[in-house]
């Protein structure tokens, strides 16, 4: 039996990234790190949307630096929210792009929260996301045998893994794109996601982009849920390990919904 954690119920980006962004932003405000300065951030999607929304709430100017493959829908939503959008020549957000944005922020006197290295990202999931999963499962008398999540910044998988490894005999499975593939929201380990290397992840499963799309479509047609591509990848990860690991309580983390990826689905279905 598997349960899905539907993170598209978060209000700003309709994604799990609201948790990390809110925690990073509030901690920075409490420390006085943001004082009339703009925010610059490297993002491929949901962090940028969340930051754009919350920057409006707090009256902060926001500039999003995007890699080339960023979905057009994300670019449009950022502009709707009033963010300044900078398209870069980077194919993915790797350490080189992160350093580039840090330098741009330094030259402009802006603040860079840096979701990829900011421990308030990890902390949001260790203190809140993981505990919420525990409480929700406990309410129906269950604990997780296996948790499956995508690896992006590694904030949410590492925070959740750390919490449950301390308390239960839970296996944690990470999902990444197959070599040469791009799936929005998740990245290969060659990008050196910070927290992945600080916690115990039992296994990493590689998923092709086509498989991620098919996973999202399968859930749409079987459960009526419109989930995003990284969620579709998690579904396929579950399918690949469930037979081997056997029965138990599986928790699948679905980071966002499918609406930002309509163009991807359109192409896959041969509608263009």
URBELBEL-V147222 format. One record per residue. N is the residue number from 1. PHI is phi in whole degrees, -180 to 180 (* if undefined). BURIAL is + if it has 16 or more other ideal C-beta (glycine too) atoms within 10 Angstrom, else -. Layout:
N_PHI_BURIAL, N_PHI_BURIAL
//
This chain:
1_*_-, 2_-124_-, 3_-116_+, 4_-111_+, 5_-89_+, 6_-90_+, 7_-80_+, 8_-77_+, 9_-81_-, 10_-69_+, 11_-81_-, 12_-85_+, 13_-103_+, 14_53_+, 15_-155_+, 16_-64_+, 17_-67_+, 18_-57_+, 19_-65_+, 20_-67_+, 21_-63_+, 22_-61_+, 23_-67_+, 24_-62_+, 25_-68_+, 26_-66_-, 27_-64_+, 28_-66_+, 29_-67_-, 30_-63_-, 31_-80_-, 32_80_-, 33_-71_-, 34_-111_+, 35_-142_-, 36_77_-, 37_-96_-, 38_-82_+, 39_-111_+, 40_-117_+, 41_-148_+, 42_-81_+, 43_-155_+, 44_-109_+, 45_169_+, 46_-67_+, 47_-61_+, 48_-63_+, 49_-64_+, 50_-63_+, 51_-64_+, 52_-62_+, 53_-65_+, 54_-72_+, 55_-63_+, 56_-63_-, 57_-62_-, 58_-98_-, 59_68_-, 60_-113_+, 61_-74_-, 62_-132_+, 63_-121_+, 64_-104_+, 65_-102_+, 66_-114_+, 67_-73_+, 68_-57_-, 69_-78_-, 70_-57_+, 71_-56_+, 72_-58_-, 73_-59_+, 74_-64_+, 75_-59_+, 76_-66_-, 77_-63_+, 78_-62_+, 79_-70_-, 80_-58_-, 81_-79_+, 82_88_-, 83_-74_+, 84_-83_-, 85_-111_+, 86_-117_-, 87_-84_-, 88_-108_+, 89_-93_-, 90_-72_+, 91_-79_-, 92_-152_+, 93_-85_+, 94_-114_+, 95_-55_-, 96_-65_-, 97_-67_+, 98_-60_+, 99_-63_-, 100_-60_+, 101_-69_+, 102_-59_-, 103_-69_-, 104_-61_+, 105_-66_+, 106_-61_-, 107_-65_-, 108_-92_-, 109_69_-, 110_-100_+, 111_-100_+, 112_-117_+, 113_-68_+, 114_56_+, 115_-56_+, 116_-81_+, 117_-131_+, 118_-79_+, 119_-65_+, 120_-69_+, 121_-67_+, 122_-54_+, 123_-60_+, 124_-60_+, 125_-85_+, 126_-66_+, 127_-85_-, 128_-118_+, 129_-60_+, 130_-64_+, 131_-65_-, 132_-65_-, 133_-60_+, 134_-59_+, 135_-66_-, 136_-67_-, 137_-69_+, 138_-61_-, 139_-65_-, 140_-115_-, 141_74_-, 142_-129_-, 143_-129_+, 144_-82_+, 145_-83_+, 146_-140_+, 147_-119_+, 148_-121_+, 149_-148_+, 150_-75_+, 151_-114_+, 152_-117_+, 153_-67_+, 154_82_+, 155_-60_+, 156_-78_+, 157_-67_+, 158_-72_+, 159_-62_+, 160_-67_+, 161_-61_+, 162_-60_+, 163_-62_+, 164_-77_+, 165_-66_+, 166_-73_-, 167_-120_-, 168_-138_-, 169_-94_-, 170_-92_+, 171_-86_+, 172_-122_+, 173_-112_+, 174_-98_+, 175_-123_+, 176_-133_+, 177_-69_+, 178_-65_+, 179_-57_-, 180_83_-, 181_-105_+, 182_-127_+, 183_-128_+, 184_-54_+, 185_97_+, 186_-129_+, 187_-140_+, 188_-75_+, 189_-69_-, 190_-62_-, 191_-77_+, 192_60_-, 193_-61_+, 194_-56_+, 195_-82_+, 196_-55_+, 197_-84_-, 198_-107_-, 199_-130_+, 200_-96_-, 201_-109_+, 202_-73_-, 203_-160_+, 204_-122_-, 205_-111_+, 206_-96_+, 207_-129_+, 208_-78_+, 209_-56_+, 210_-60_-, 211_-64_+, 212_-63_+, 213_-63_+, 214_-64_+, 215_-64_+, 216_-65_+, 217_-68_+, 218_-60_-, 219_-67_+, 220_-60_-, 221_-87_-, 222_-102_-, 223_-120_-, 224_73_-, 225_-106_+, 226_-92_+, 227_-110_+, 228_-80_+, 229_-71_+, 230_-68_+, 231_-67_+, 232_-61_+, 233_-65_+, 234_-64_+, 235_-59_+, 236_-67_+, 237_-61_+, 238_-60_+, 239_-62_-, 240_-78_+, 241_-107_+, 242_-62_+, 243_-62_-, 244_-76_-, 245_-81_-, 246_85_-, 247_-70_-, 248_159_-, 249_-97_+, 250_-102_+, 251_-119_+, 252_-106_+, 253_-90_+, 254_-102_+, 255_-68_+, 256_-155_+, 257_-97_+, 258_-93_+, 259_-68_-, 260_-75_+, 261_-113_+, 262_-58_-, 263_-64_-, 264_-65_+, 265_-63_+, 266_-59_-, 267_-66_-, 268_-62_+, 269_-80_-, 270_72_-, 271_-93_-, 272_-103_-
//
